[in-house]
Amino acid sequence: MKISNQKILITGGASGIGLGLTEKLVEQGNTIIICGRRKDRLDEVAARFPLSVIPVVCDVSREEEVRKLHQWVVANHADLNILINNAGIQNRMDIADADFYVRAVKEINVNVLAPILLISLFAGLPTMKTIVNVTSGLAFVPSAAMPVYCATKAFLRSFTLSLRKQFEARGIAVIEINPPALHTDLGGPGHHDGYPEVSEFIDSIFKQLVQGSKELTFGYSKERADENNRTITDIFNKMNP
């Protein structure tokens, strides 16, 4: 994957893994469009990199806002090369909770429907060369405390495998970033204290990216991905000649 002098859109690019990707990609000489719900966070990142980062407010849980984002990009940055679907919600909840369904719908909108819509819209750009989906080590083995989150990441991993096959003939690379738990605020402050820093993870996956890997893993996500691939690769290739 060419990672310099590209124009890249990162959803959720102002915090967590998205911010780590933004910082690293700026170092590589790229122009980054970051989107998210909070204007203050977006503007803070853009102020650090005024020549390289373009902030756009967009709540990807809302279809109309995603479509407006696409229209804006087509009008102003139609030379977009890379889409990184990073925005995500992680809820710890029980199906008996009174607000379970409402929270589940929001989680599915952000983690599943937004990437589907973004890909379907932006894959049509003539300059689009790479689509990156951020999944999770929990795509392989779920944590029952986060039932919907784990299911959405299992969906996105499966969807990514199919996309990679479908887009082969179109010349669009499809890459999966599969992180383990990291020291971020995903799921709420304090839940991931003590886990590896995002910077360590970012350095590792960029080395894999330079080597041409299409599945970027780290820590226990590598162990789970390797085992999963050992089990399904031959079957997948037979089903998808």
Long-range contacts (C-beta under 8 A, 24 or more apart in sequence): 1-130, 1-173, 1-175, 1-209, 1-212, 2-129, 3-28, 3-30, 3-206, 3-209, 3-210, 4-28, 4-29, 4-30, 5-29, 5-30, 6-30, 6-31, 6-81, 6-82, 6-129, 7-31, 7-33, 7-77, 7-79, 7-80, 7-81, 7-82, 7-127, 8-32, 8-33, 8-80, 8-81, 8-82, 8-83, 8-84, 9-33, 9-34, 9-35, 9-73, 9-80, 9-82, 9-83, 9-84, 9-122, 10-34, 10-35, 10-84, 10-86, 11-35, 11-36, 11-58, 11-60, 11-84, 11-85, 11-86, 11-87, 11-114, 11-118, 12-36, 12-60, 12-86, 12-87, 12-88, 13-42, 13-45, 13-84, 13-86, 14-38, 14-41, 14-42, 14-44, 14-45, 14-55, 15-41, 15-184, 15-185, 16-182, 16-184, 16-185, 16-186, 16-198, 17-86, 17-134, 17-177, 17-179, 17-182, 17-184, 17-198, 17-201, 17-202, 18-84, 18-86, 18-87, 19-45, 19-198, 20-198, 20-199, 20-201, 20-202, 21-84, 21-86, 21-202, 22-49, 22-53, 23-202, 24-202, 24-203, 24-206, 26-52, 26-53, 33-73, 33-77, 33-80, 35-60, 35-69, 35-87, 36-87, 60-87, 60-109, 60-110, 60-114, 60-118, 61-106, 61-109, 61-110, 61-114, 62-109, 63-113, 63-117, 66-114, 66-117, 66-118, 66-121, 67-117, 67-121, 70-118, 70-121, 70-122, 73-122, 73-125, 74-125, 78-125, 78-127, 79-127, 80-122, 80-125, 80-127, 80-128, 81-127, 81-128, 81-129, 81-130, 82-128, 82-129, 82-130, 82-131, 82-132, 83-118, 83-119, 83-122, 83-123, 83-128, 83-130, 83-131, 83-132, 84-132, 84-134, 85-114, 85-115, 85-118, 85-119, 85-131, 85-132, 85-133, 85-134, 85-156, 86-132, 86-134, 86-177, 87-114, 88-134, 88-149, 88-152, 88-186, 89-149, 90-146, 90-149, 90-186, 90-187, 91-146, 91-148, 91-149, 91-187, 92-145, 92-146, 92-187, 92-188, 92-191, 93-146, 93-147, 93-148, 95-147, 103-148, 104-148, 107-148, 107-149, 107-152, 108-148, 108-152, 111-149, 111-152, 111-153, 111-155, 111-156, 112-152, 112-155, 112-156, 115-156, 115-159, 116-159, 119-163, 123-167, 123-170, 123-172, 128-172, 129-171, 129-172, 129-173, 130-172, 130-173, 130-174, 130-175, 131-163, 131-167, 131-172, 131-173, 131-174, 131-175, 132-174, 132-175, 132-176, 132-177, 133-157, 133-159, 133-160, 133-163, 133-174, 133-175, 133-176, 133-177, 134-176, 134-177, 134-179, 135-160, 135-176, 135-177, 135-178, 136-178, 136-179, 136-180, 136-221, 137-178, 137-179, 137-180, 137-181, 137-219, 137-220, 137-221, 137-224, 137-225, 139-178, 140-224, 140-225, 140-227, 140-228, 141-224, 146-187, 149-187, 161-236, 164-214, 165-240, 173-214, 174-214, 175-209, 175-213, 175-214, 175-215, 175-216, 176-214, 176-215, 176-216, 177-205, 177-216, 178-215, 178-216, 178-217, 178-218, 178-221, 178-225, 179-218, 179-221, 180-218, 180-219, 180-220, 180-221
